[in-house]
Amino acid sequence: MTETTFKPETAAQAAEAVRWALSEGEPLDVVGTGSKRTLGRPMQTAYTLDLSGLNGVVAYEPEELVLTAKAGTPMAVILPMLEERRQQLAFEPQDLGALFGQPAGQGTLGGVLACGLAGPRRISAGSARDHALGIEGVNGRGEVYKGGGKVVKNVTGYDVPKLMAGSFGTLTALTEVTVKVLPAPEDTRTLVLAGRDDAAAVEALTRAMQSPYEVSGAAHLPAGVAARSGVRAVAGAGAAVTLVRLEGFGPSVAARVAALKEELGADAVLERDDSLAVWKEIRDVTAFAGERERHIWKLSVPPADGPKVASAIRDVTDADLFFDWGGGLIWVAVVPNSGSSDAVRRVLNGSGHATLVRAPEDVRASADVFQPLSEPLMALSRRVKESFDPRGILSPGRMYAGV
């Protein structure tokens, strides 16, 4: 299908494009740079609304811990700017470029919020939605509107920015986003436990997270995944590796590392540079970037169920996997066959949430990419969609058929 692309440079131009689509009855595929365009059900539209022209930082107030930028502003611009002021987006936004076979740094601020992406620090800092303060956007009526505010204390309209997180462009074409930023940690170190099986690893991660030592990352890499790390101490372990991250002021980190190392019986400690490198690999799922033929699943489960779910997946299909979020997040790479996609979701048996992150277009067109909703939740989703986009102009069907 030949596509025509609208590339507005202002919110008013974006609204004009949506109003044209309304008048013609033509749906729009809402994208930023398109770095995550293959995450979700494939769109069958003749027209694309490309928001990457809405680019630039509107206001950055380091003392107030607030950043406002146009939605199409690349993360490759935002993150270095924050680093210069020793600040960060605490939810650790993912860069899935490598996983999708694209260059790193192509994602945008609006795309991070719209896809609800968060990295390993989610266990301590929350998700993208928890850091969204305000938005400006164009709804499916072609109206420019704003929701939320620019200060943490302002709760008026907070639900609107939160609602945008994980909406994948189906409710609003975001034109501007305001997020809170936080000081970056002075030091980062990681405890390494070698040779644990999945169950023993998750038990150790649970103990670490329940401790008073303020853990900000808790992951487990089975031996095959650990061997692909670019960090020598991880790849050279020759066994499964369980990782526990501690961050903060230098003296505090050193004291907490010493205490937790003794409590867990850790084998080694990664210093700052190696810690940053290995958690970036975990965040961006780079262990599965090279095997392009494999389908990639993201499973959210109760952490105590993680080892059982992993074992069940290995029993029914050829899968490689690793754990994040203390065992509550399992990344799974499966060799495609006639039953592999159904097998991954089937083993959850209603006790978790599965998203098909990477697969060919024909698979994403026929499979449930996102977790199927119960009828009450689907009815609610339809009502929300109708309130923002009554004629289904914005990315219809990206998440669920008819929504």
N, C-alpha and C positions, 0 to 999 in steps of 0.2 A: 504493500500500500504506500503510495506517494504521500508524504506529509508536508503540510504547510506550517511554518513556525512563526509565531508571534513572539517578539523579543522586546518587551517594554523596558523603558529605562526609568519610569516613574510609576507610582501607584495609580495615578490617573490613567496612564496608558494601559496598565494592566486591567483596570476596570472597563476601559473602552473595548478591549479585546474580549472580555467576558460578555459584555453586552452585545457585541457582534455575534458571538457564539449562540447566545440566547435567541437573538432575532432569526438566526439561520437554523436553529435546532441542532447545532453541531457540538458534540462534547469535546472537551480539551484534555489532553494529557499534560498535567501540571508537573514540571520538572525544574530543577536548578541547573546544575552542570550535567545532570544525567548520570552521575557517578553511581547512583543506586537504582537506576531505572529498571534493572532486572531483578530487583527485590520486590516481589509482589506478583500478582497475576498480570499477564501481558495485556497491554491496552490495545484496543482495536479502534483507533481514532485517526481521522485524517488531519487533525490539527493539534499542534503542540503549543503550550504556553510556557516559554522558556524564561525563567526568572533570573537567569545569571546576569542580565544587564542591570539588575537592581543591586549595585555593588558599591560598598564603601562603608566605613565606620562613621556613624552619625555623631556619637558622643561616647567618650570613654572617661569615666570619673574614677580613677584609682582609689582616691580617698573614700569615696562612697561605695566602692565595690560594685559598680554598675557599668555595663557596657551595652550600648545600643548600636546596631548595625543593620544595613540593608540585608534582606534575607539571602540574596545571592552572593554575599561576601564570602570568599573562600576561607576555610579554616586555616589554610596555609598563610593567610594574612593575619588572622586574628590571634592564633596561638603564639607566634613569635612576638607580637606586640605585648601580649600579656606576660610572656617570659621576661621581657626587658624590665618590667616592673615587679618581677618576682611574684606574679599572680597566675591564676589558672582557672579553668572551668573544672570544678572539683568532681563533676560526674564522669570525667575522663572519656570524652567522646571518641568513639571508634573511627578509624579510618579503614574502611573495607576495600580500598582500591586494589590491593594485591589479591584479595580473595576473588574479586570480579575481573582480574586480569587488566587492571587499569593503573595509571601512575598514581603514586601516593599524593595526598594533599589536594585532591580535586573536589572534595565535598564542601558544602556550604553550611553556614550557620542555620539557615532555614531548613535545609535538608536534614541536619542533625536533629533538630527539634521535631520536624514532621515525621521522621522515622523513629523517634524515641530512642536513639542509640546512646548507650552508656557502657563504660568499661568496668574493670575489676573493682574500682573504688565505689561502685554502687552499693556495696554492703555497708559502707560507712557514711557515704555522702549522698546517697539517693540517686535517682535517675534524672534524665534530662528535664522531665516535667517539673521536678522539684526545684529547678533553678531558672525556670522561665518566669519572668516578672511581667512582661507585657508583649503584645503583638499588634501589628497593623497588618491588615490584609484585605483581600477582595472576596466577598462571598459569592455564591452562585446566582445572586440577583444582580451582580455587577456593581455592588455597593462597596465603597471603601469604608472600613470601620476600624476601631481600635478597642482593645480589651486589656485590662490590667493596668499596671503603672510602672514607675521607675524606682520605687523604693520598696524594701522588704516589708515595711510596716503597712503598706497600702494593700489591703486585701480586696478592695473593690474590683470586681470583674476577674478575680484570680482564676476562676474556673475556666474562663475562655482560653488563656494561654495553656493551661494544663490539658484542656480538651484537644488542643492542636497536636500535642505530643503523641506520636503514633497514629496520626490520622492519614498519613501518606498522601496529602494533597486532596483528599476527598471532601473536605469541608470548607477549606479556604485556601486561596492562593496567597501565601504569606509574602508580604513586601518588606516588613521590618520586624526585628526581634530585639527585645531587651532581656538580658540575662544578668543574674548576679555572678560575680567573680569572687574568688577567695585567695588569700595568700598561699603561695606555693610552699611546700615543706622545705625546710633548710637542708634536711638530710633524709635519705631513704636507704634502708637496708632490708635484706631478705634472708630469713632463716631457711635452710635447705635440709629436708629430711629425705634420705635416700632409701629406696628399696621397699617402701610400703605398698601393699596391695590397695585396691580401691577402698575397701571397707576400713582398713587401718588408717589410711590417709584421711578420709572424711572424718573419722573419729578424732584424729589429731587436729584437723582444721576446726572442728566444732569446739574442742577444748581451747584452742587459741582464741577463737572469736568470743567465747564466753569468759575469757580472762579479763583482767583490768588493764591490759596493755595496749588497747586501742589499735587493733589490727585493721589495716586498710586494704589488704589483699590476701586472698586465700584460695590457692589453686593446686590442682594435682595433675601432673603430666605422666601418663603411663610411659614405659620405657621407649616405645617406638616414637612417640611424640617428643619426648625429652631429647632424643638423639638428633632431632632436626633443629634444635635451638642453635642460634648463633653465639650463645654465651658458653664459653668453654667449660666452665664448672658444671653447667647443666647437661650439655651434650656429652661430656666425658664421664658422667656418673656411671654409665653402663647399666642403669636401672631406672625404675620409676622415680620421679622427683616430686616431692610435695613442698610447696612454697608458701611462706607466710611473710607478708610485708608489714613493716613498721615505719612510720613517717613522723616528721615533726622537727623540733629543735634538736641540734646535735647531741647535747648531753642527755636529754630525755630519751632520744632514740637509743643511744648506747646503753643506758641503764635498763630500758625495757627489753632490748635484744638480749642482754646478758641474763636477765631473769627468765624470759620465755625460752631461751635456748636450753637452759637447765631443766625447766619444767617439761619441755617436749622431748628432750634428748636429741636436739638437732645435730646434724653432722657437720654443718658448715654455715657460714654467713657470707652472703654476697654484699659487697660494698656498693656505693651509690651508682657508679656507672653501669655495672653489671645488673644491678636491680632495675634501673630505668630501662635497660635493653630487654630484659626478659619479660617485664610486665607490658612493654609495648608489643612484644610478640604475642602475648596472651590476649591483650586487648584487641589486636587486629587480626587474630586467628591466622597468623602467617604460616603456621604448621600445615595448614590445609590449602595454601594458595597454589602450590605447584601441581597437585594432582587434579587437573582441570576436569577430568571425566567424572569425578566423584560428586554426588549430590551432598550438599551441606545442610544439616539441620541444627536448629537451636532449640534446646529443650529446657524448660523451666520446671523444676520438680522440688518437692520438699527435700532438703539436703540429706536427711536420713534415708530417703528412698533412692538417692543417686546411685550408689553401688549396685543395688538390686536392678534398677532400670538399665544400667550399663551392661550388666551381665545378661539380661534378657535380650538386649539388642544384639550383643555378640553371638548369642545362641541362634538367632534367626536370620542374620544377614552378615555379610562381610563388611565390618565397620571398624573405623579408627575413631578414637574419641579422647577428649580431655575434659576436666572439670574446672569451673571457676565459681565465684560467689560461695565459697565454702562447701561446694558440692551441689548447690542449688541450680547451677547452670551447667548443662552438658552440651558441648559442641561435638557433633557427630558427622563424620564423612563416610558415606556408604558407596560401595560399588553398585551402580545402577543395574537392576534387573527387574523382572516383571512384578516382583512383590516387595522390593526393598522400601519404597516410599510408604506403602501401607503398613509394613512391618514396624517401622520406627514409631509411627503414631499408635499402632495397636498395642504395643507393649506398655504404653502409658496407662491404658485402661481407665481413662478419666482422672488419673491422679496427678496430671501435669499439663503443660501447655507446650505445643510444638509449632515451630515456624520453619517452613522450607525456605532457607536463605538463598541457596544457589542451586539451580537446575536449568536444563534447556527450556526453551519457550513452550514446546509441546507438553512437557511434563507440568509446568506451572499452569498451563491452560486447563488441564484435566484434573489436577490434584488440588486438595485443600492446602493452599499455601499457608494461610493463617489458621489458627485453632478454630474449628467449627464452634459456633455460638449456640447456646440453648435458645429455644424459641423466644422466651421473654427478653433475653439480651439482644437477639436479632431484631425483635420488634422495637426495642429501645434505640438500637443503632439506626434503624430506618427512620424513626421519628427525628433523631438528631440530624441525620442527613437531610431530611426534608426541611428542617428549620433553617439550615444554612444554605442548602442547594436544592430547592424544591423541584427543579426540572432535570436534575442529574447531569449538569454540565461539567463539573469538576472531577476528573479522573474516575468516572463511574466504573465500578467493578474491579478497581485496583486491589481491594481487600476481599470483598465478598460480592457475589453476583447480585445485582440489583441494589447495591449500596454504594 
